[in-house]
């Protein structure tokens, strides 16, 4: 059974039109991450939550925001998507440092 | 800051060949080390891990040993199969400034020919 679920698997949005990607987990893990992965590149950490504590990477554009209303759900909001934001977005969870990350299947975002 | 460097791909092997994918890391603390595998269109899956020096992680015929003296975590498999074709990511996990981070290498694409 899927433990980290991302919806939708594929999202097409218009240039400049806000879009939200969602992630849910059944593992009750404290930490949730959002990564951006462009073709043939490593996943790039955008931000993560430890419980309700939000940690933003220094080079994450302001265009990207996140919300974690409860332990199970985390959202990625892209306020004004540009063509350069087209990528696979991966959600992951862990219990904490030193433990493996559990990944969702990803949402592939296309900007037209 | 922490970083992971792995050999560039793609790596192309014939079935039953020996595989090595090199990975080295830099970290100020004592990270845990991982290998993840990604199949086309999918998220990442944990392949194996090691949490302290000299630990050996193993799974599905793959092995990697945490070498603190050389800051390395090379992935090996004695006999690859076509089904092993995928992208392999070396990663470390460490606590930084009160937060928790998993950092990935650039990935190495493996093609196995029948």
Interface residues (C-beta under 8 A of the other chain):
Chain A: X4 X6 X31 X33 X40 X41 X42 X43 X45 X48 X50 X53 X55 X90 X92 X94 X96 X97 X98 X99 X100 X101 X102 X103 X104 X105 X106 X108
Chain B: X31 X32 X34 X36 X41 X42 X43 X44 X45 X46 X49 X51 X89 X91 X93 X94 X95 X99 X100 X101 X102 X103 X104 X105 X106 X107 X109
